[in-house]
């Protein structure tokens, strides 16, 4: 079975992943001691983590310079600038399609993409996301940083079973429909 690229991310009901000033505190409205929304099980299915440099910087600022994913996953930070690996992460400034193809050729578990929006857009432009798991938080932010930036081709998706939680969070799941190959 080949490795999949899975976008696993949260957004507000109106499609934002952060406020304009990168505030994520609204995510806490669904926090519960007894509910992880499938996160631990999902983490067991992946061994590689891809995220954009801006999101990486936000995580570092929220954790006091710690990048927890690097302790358990192979981490690739997508950046425009050449940068040496540090703190268990690899900075990658090449073509993202090449990185995905290289990763898929190696044995391993699935590949976890956590955004941000620019990385999602790059992956969507080349139809590289195999599965979308989007946790919709029951809040309308009204403004902020959108998950889907547009300027990509239309992608047909197949709905997978979704799940609704007591907190109001709805976890949507979709998989990419493989393009039909014509015999010409």
C-alpha positions as CSV (number, residue, x, y, z in Angstrom):
1,X,0.0,0.0,0.0
2,X,1.4,3.3,-0.9
3,X,1.8,6.3,1.4
4,X,-0.8,9.0,1.3
5,X,-0.6,12.7,1.9
6,X,-3.2,13.6,4.4
7,X,-4.3,17.1,5.2
8,X,-5.3,17.0,8.9
9,X,-6.3,20.5,10.0
10,X,-8.9,22.6,11.8
11,X,-10.9,25.5,10.5
12,X,-13.7,27.8,11.6
13,X,-17.2,27.2,10.1
14,X,-16.5,30.2,7.8
15,X,-13.2,28.6,6.6
16,X,-10.4,30.3,8.6
17,X,-7.5,28.5,10.1
18,X,-6.3,31.6,12.1
19,X,-7.3,35.1,12.8
20,X,-5.5,37.9,10.9
21,X,-2.9,38.2,13.7
22,X,-2.4,34.4,13.8
23,X,-4.5,33.9,17.0
24,X,-5.5,30.3,17.5
25,X,-7.1,30.6,20.9
26,X,-10.5,30.0,19.4
27,X,-9.5,26.4,18.9
28,X,-9.8,25.9,22.7
29,X,-13.6,26.1,22.6
30,X,-13.7,22.4,21.7
31,X,-11.0,21.2,24.1
32,X,-12.1,18.4,26.4
33,X,-10.1,16.2,28.8
34,X,-11.7,13.1,27.5
35,X,-11.7,13.8,23.7
36,X,-8.8,14.0,21.3
37,X,-11.0,13.9,18.1
38,X,-9.0,10.9,16.8
39,X,-5.7,12.8,16.9
40,X,-3.7,10.0,18.7
41,X,-5.0,7.3,16.3
42,X,-4.2,9.6,13.4
43,X,-0.7,10.2,14.6
44,X,-0.1,6.4,14.7
45,X,-0.8,6.3,11.0
46,X,1.8,8.8,10.0
47,X,5.6,9.1,10.3
48,X,6.3,12.3,8.3
49,X,5.1,15.8,8.9
50,X,5.0,18.7,6.4
51,X,4.2,22.3,7.3
52,X,5.0,25.7,6.0
53,X,7.7,27.9,7.5
54,X,5.1,30.5,8.8
55,X,3.2,27.8,10.6
56,X,6.4,26.4,12.0
57,X,7.3,29.8,13.4
58,X,3.9,30.1,15.0
59,X,4.3,26.7,16.7
60,X,7.7,27.8,18.0
61,X,6.3,31.0,19.4
62,X,3.4,29.1,21.1
63,X,5.7,26.5,22.6
64,X,8.6,28.6,23.7
65,X,10.8,27.4,20.9
66,X,9.9,23.7,21.1
67,X,8.7,21.9,18.0
68,X,7.0,18.8,19.5
69,X,6.3,17.0,16.1
70,X,10.1,16.7,15.6
71,X,10.3,14.4,18.6
72,X,8.2,11.7,16.9
73,X,8.0,12.5,13.1
74,X,10.3,13.2,10.2
75,X,9.6,16.9,9.8
76,X,9.9,19.0,6.6
77,X,9.4,22.7,6.8
78,X,8.6,24.2,3.4
79,X,10.4,27.5,2.9
80,X,11.5,29.8,0.1
81,X,15.0,30.2,1.6
82,X,17.8,27.7,1.9
83,X,18.3,26.8,5.5
84,X,20.3,24.1,7.4
85,X,18.4,21.4,9.3
86,X,18.0,22.1,13.0
87,X,16.1,20.8,16.0
88,X,15.1,17.6,14.2
89,X,13.5,19.3,11.2
90,X,14.6,19.5,7.5
91,X,14.0,22.8,5.7
92,X,13.0,22.2,2.1
93,X,13.0,24.9,-0.6
94,X,12.7,22.8,-3.7
95,X,9.6,21.8,-5.7
96,X,7.0,20.4,-3.3
97,X,5.9,17.8,-5.9
98,X,9.4,16.4,-6.0
99,X,9.5,16.2,-2.2
100,X,6.1,14.3,-2.2
101,X,7.2,12.0,-5.0
102,X,10.5,11.2,-3.2
103,X,8.7,10.6,0.1
104,X,6.1,8.3,-1.5
105,X,8.9,6.2,-3.1
106,X,10.3,5.4,0.4
107,X,8.7,2.9,2.7
108,X,6.8,4.4,5.6
109,X,3.6,5.5,7.0
110,X,1.3,8.3,5.7
111,X,2.5,11.9,5.3
112,X,0.8,14.5,7.6
113,X,0.3,18.0,6.2
114,X,-0.8,20.6,8.8
115,X,-0.8,23.7,6.6
116,X,-0.6,26.6,6.3
117,X,-2.8,27.8,3.6
118,X,0.1,28.5,1.2
119,X,1.3,24.9,1.5
120,X,-2.2,23.5,1.0
121,X,-2.5,25.6,-2.1
122,X,0.8,24.3,-3.5
123,X,-0.2,20.7,-2.8
124,X,-3.7,21.2,-4.3
125,X,-2.2,22.8,-7.5
126,X,-0.5,19.5,-8.3
127,X,-3.3,17.4,-6.8
128,X,-1.0,15.9,-4.2
129,X,-3.4,15.6,-1.3
130,X,-4.8,12.1,-1.1
131,X,-7.1,12.6,1.9
132,X,-8.6,15.7,3.6
133,X,-9.5,15.5,7.3
134,X,-10.9,18.9,8.3
135,X,-12.2,19.5,11.8
136,X,-14.8,22.3,11.6
137,X,-14.9,24.2,14.8
138,X,-18.4,25.7,15.7
139,X,-17.4,29.3,15.5
140,X,-17.6,32.1,12.9
141,X,-14.5,34.2,13.0
142,X,-15.7,36.7,10.3
143,X,-12.1,37.3,9.1
144,X,-8.7,35.9,9.2
145,X,-6.5,33.5,7.2
146,X,-8.5,31.2,4.9
147,X,-7.7,27.5,4.6
148,X,-8.4,27.4,0.9
149,X,-6.8,30.3,-1.0
150,X,-8.2,29.5,-4.4
151,X,-6.4,29.7,-7.7
152,X,-6.3,25.9,-8.0
153,X,-8.0,23.6,-10.5
154,X,-11.3,22.0,-9.6
155,X,-10.8,18.7,-7.7
156,X,-13.5,16.1,-7.3
157,X,-13.5,14.4,-3.9
158,X,-15.2,11.3,-2.5
159,X,-16.9,11.8,0.9
160,X,-15.8,9.4,3.6
161,X,-17.6,8.9,6.9
162,X,-17.7,12.1,8.9
163,X,-18.1,12.4,12.6
164,X,-19.9,14.8,14.9
165,X,-18.8,15.4,18.5
166,X,-20.6,16.6,21.6
167,X,-18.5,19.8,21.5
168,X,-20.1,20.7,18.1
169,X,-16.9,19.9,16.2
170,X,-17.6,18.1,12.9
171,X,-14.8,16.2,11.4
172,X,-15.1,16.0,7.6
173,X,-13.2,13.4,5.6
174,X,-12.7,13.3,1.9
175,X,-10.4,11.3,-0.4
176,X,-9.1,12.3,-3.8
177,X,-10.8,10.6,-6.7
178,X,-8.1,9.1,-8.9
179,X,-8.3,10.6,-12.4
180,X,-9.6,8.3,-15.1
181,X,-7.0,7.4,-17.7
182,X,-8.2,7.5,-21.2
183,X,-6.9,4.9,-23.7
184,X,-5.9,7.1,-26.6
